[in-house]
């Protein structure tokens, strides 16, 4: 492991030196090598206290490895594992611009995806069917438009966003709030493996870090910081999703929000963001238009899922009806919303809905369709 990377690891492990202070010093001195040789007066002139200067000198002068660094050395021997310092060329370019960029990133998977244009999709862990379907649909279409979808590997919206991108054959990035060697929740280990094979897992936390509540807001600033925009699909007024959106605003990034039923508390945060100026999203094209990106061919239709293209007509119809039922969900859906979401023509969609009503799987009440 090169000396510069070791210096970054030791610096990030020093309890007397905050990430904000270290990043500011490195930015002002130009590199960690320049920081190592800088005069005491120059460092003290950056607002560093005497005890912090002493700690800095000790850290940068030592050649001894801690048990934690020994473990990182062993972890880094895997060709699919990568360790990035703030100065590395592969470090995500947008992440360098935030107030407190991580000194070190642990990465599993395809390193090159970190430099591609990313869009974050976040939302509730306890999402509705409407939210889950929308997250999958948006991620699928944005992935088809060659955006890299990033999210947090949590249950609910995050998981469906990752799945939508993967089913589109697009890479996706999971920014996690644990050590890179720990997957949380454990039920997403299979999804994490798929992301590693066609994207990347990213963490700033030391190996072995368990899931802690206070770590997830720190994770969120990386998610929004790596992306050109953040899409909130569902989020309560007090939720991690809104924290991510607020961070995106502070980082001068775009914020998008998906409206939902006024009776759904998970949509209250999205409605608040829209009132504050977030772009209301009804379809993937709203995001692409705002970002000045091209629409993929066929964009606007809800993907039925992988492996449906070779089915016979009966199979395709059954899959489409299942897709409609999932989209309508327990909250119900208006006809106009279904037209926008599915991309089907008015008569074609009415025909599908009528057949679902005749088969007693759907009912219409007050202008809305509900699953029986």
N, C-alpha and C positions, 0 to 999 in steps of 0.2 A: 504494500500500500504506500502510495507516494507521501512524502513528508508534508506537503500542503494539506492533503486530506486529513492526515493525522492531527495536524495543528487545529483544523476546524473542529474535529471531534473532541479534542481536549478543551477547546474554547467553549463549545456548546455544553460541556459537562461541568463547567465551573459555576458553582452556586453564587459566587460573588459578582458575576458578570451577566447581565440580562442580554437577551437576544437583540433587543433594541439598541443597547449601548454598543455591543460588538459590531452589529451591522453598520451603525453610524460611523464607528471608528474605521472600519474597513473601507467604507465608501469614501471617507475623507482622505485616508492615506493611499487609496488606490488598490491595495491588495493586502493580504495577510502577511506577505513577506515584507512589504514596506512598513507595516505596523510593527513587525518584530524588530526592525532596525531604527525605528523612529526615536527621536530624543524624548526624554521624560517631559521636558517643557512643552513639546508639541502635543503630546498626549494629554497632559494636564490642561492644556489650552482648549481641549475639546469638551471640557466639563467633567473630566474623570476625576474622582477623588483619590486621595493618596492610597487608601487600602485597596481600591480597585486596580490602581496601577501596579501595586505589589502583586496582587493576584494574577494580573495579566502577564507580568514578567515571569512569574513562576510557571504558569501554564505554557507559555511559548518557549521557555528554556528547557523544559523537561524532555527527556527521551524515554521515560518509563511509561509503560502501558498499564492501564487499569484492567481488571477482569472484564469490564464492559467493552473496552476496546479490543481485547483479545477475542471476545465473542464476535465482534463486528468483523474482525479479520477473517475468522472462519466462515461467517455468513457470506462475506464478499467473494469467497472462492467459487461460488456457484456462478456459472456464466450467465444465468438469467437474473442475477442479482446485481444491482447497481447502487453506488453511493455517490451522490453529487454534492459538491460544495457550492457555496454562493458564487464562486468564481468560474465554475466549470461551464464550458460552452453549451452543454446539454441542459443546463439549468433552465426551467421554463422562463422565457423572456418577460412575460407580463408579471410574473411573480416577483421579479426584482423590483418592480415599481411600487409595491405596497409599503405601508409604513413599517411593518416588522416582518420582513421576509425570513423564512427559516435559514439558518446557517448551513444545515445539512438536510438532505432528503434521502430517504431509503426508498428504493424503487424495485419492484418485481415486475418483469415483463418486458415490453417493447419500449426501449428508451426513446426512440425517435418520435413516438406519438406526443411526447410532452411539448414538442416545439410546434405542433399543429394547432390550428384554430379550434378553441374549445368553447362549449356552451354548457353551463351547469343547469341541471334539472333537480329540484329539491321539493320536498313536501312531507306530509304527515306519515308517521309509521303506522297509524291506524286509519288508513285511507279508505274512502268509499270505493265501490266498484267504478263509479264515474271517474274518480281521481286516478285509480290504477290504470284504467283503460286509456285515459287521456295522456298519462305519463308515458305509457308504452307507445302510443300513437305518435306523440310529439318526438320522442327519442328516435323512433324508427324513421320518420320522415326527415328529421334534422341530420341523422346519420347518413341517410341516402343523399342528402345535400352536401356531404363531405365535411360536416362538422363533427368534431370529436365530442361526444356527450360525456360529461363528468358528473359524478354524484358521490354519495357517501356510504354506499353498501349497506345502508340500514334496511330494515323491513319496510314494506309499503311502497311509497312512491319511488324511493331510491332504487330498490330492487327491480321494479318494472321499467324504470328508465334505462338501467343497464341492460336488461333483457331486450328491450325494444331496439337498442343500438346493435346488440349482438345479432339479433334476428335479421337485421338489415345488412349484415355482413360488414358492419362498421366497427372501428375500434372504440372502446370506452375506457374511461379512467375512473378508478375508485380511490378517493382520498379518505383514509381511515383514521380513526381517533385512538388507535392502539399501536403497539409495536408492529412492525411490518411482518413479524413472525407469528402474529396472533390475529385470527379472523373473528370479528364480532358483527352480528350474532353468529354462533357456530353453525346455525342452519344454512348460512350463505357460503359455506366452504366450497360447494360445487360451483356456485356462481362466481366466486372469487377465482377459482381455477380457470374458468372460461375467460374471465376478464384478463388474467395473466397471459393467457395464450393469444388473445387478440386485443391487446391494450396494455394497461399497466395498473398496478397497485402502488400507492404513494403514501408515505408517512414521514413525519418529522420526529416522531417519538422514538426513544431508545428501544432496542430489542427487549422483549419481555414486558413492555408496558401494558398493563391490563386496561380494560375499559373503565374510564373514570368520567364522571359527569362533567368535570371542569375542563376536560381535554377536547370536548366536541366543539365548543365555540372556537378554540384555536384551530381545529381541523377546518371549520367553516371558512375562516379567513383565507386559507390556502385554496379551497374550492372556488370561491368567488375571485380570488386573486389570479388564478391561472386562466380564468375564462373571460371572454369579451362580454358576456352577459349571463344573468342568472334568471331562470324561469321557476316561479313558485307555482306549483300545481294545486296543492292544498296545504293550508297551514293555519293554525289557530292564532289568535292575537298574541299569545305568549308562546312562542315556539322557536325551535332552532332554525326553521325555514325563514322566519322573519329576521332572525339574527343574521343569516347569510345574506338576505336582501339588503339589510341596513349596511352591512360591510361592503357589499357591491357598490352601493351609492357612495360611501366614503372613498372607495377605490376608483371612483369615476367610471364605473362600468354600467352597462344597461341593465335595467330590471324589468321583467315581464311577469304578469300574473294572470292566471286562468280563473275566470269567475265561476261561481257555483251557486247552488240553491241558497237562498237567504236563510233557510232553516238549518243549514249545515254549519255547525260551529267551526269545522275545519276550513270553510271557505271565508270566514270572517277576516282572517289575516290577509287573504288575497284581495278582498274588497277594500280593506284599509290601504293596501299598497296602491291600488288603482286610484283611490281618492287622492293619494299623495303624489301621483304622477307616473306610476308604473304603466307600461303599455298593456292594455287589455288584449289577451290572446284568445281568439276563437279557433284558430287553425295554425298549422306550422308556417304557412305563408306570411302570417303577420310578423313573425319573428324574422324570417328571411328578408322580408321587405325592409324592416327597420334597420337591419344590419347591412343592407345593400348587397345581398347574396342572391344567386340564381336559384330558381325552383328546380328540383329534380323532375324528370319526366314522370307524369302521373301523380305528382304531389297533390295531396288533398284527400286521398282515399284512406280509410282506416285499414291498416294491414290486418288480414285475417289471422296471420301467423305463419310460421315456417312450414314448408312442405306441402302447400296446398295447390301449387301450380299444376301438378300433374293429375289432379283428381278429375273424375268424370263430372258431368253437370250436376247430378244429384248431390254428389259430395260437396261441390262448390256452393250449392244453394244451402245445404245444411250448415256449412261453415259460416256462410254469410249471416244466416239467421242466428246462429250462436253468437256471432260477433255483435249483432244488433242487440240481442238480449243483454249481453255483458255491458255494452255501451249505455243502454237505458238504465240498467241497475235499479237499485231499490229506491232512489230518489225520483225516478221518472225522467222523462225528457220530452221537450216539445218537438214538433215535426220540423220546424225551421232549423233547430239545432242539429237534428239528425241529418238533414240535407247537407249542411255545412260539414259535419263531421265525417260523413260517409263518402261524399262526392257522387252519390247516386242521383240520377234524375228524379224529378218529382213523381212521375207515374211509376217508375220502377220501384222506388222506395215505398210508395203507397201499396203496391202489389205485395211486397214482402211483408209489410206490417199487417195487411189484411189477412194473409195466410197464417201469420202468427196469432192473430185474434181468433180466426176460425178454429185453430187447433187449441184454443183456450190457454195459450201461453202468454198472452198479452191482453191488456185491456186499456181502453181510452176513457179518461175522466177529465172533464174540464179543459180539453185541449191538450192534455199531456198523456203520454203513453207510459204505462207501468207494467212491470213484469209480474205475472200472477204468482 
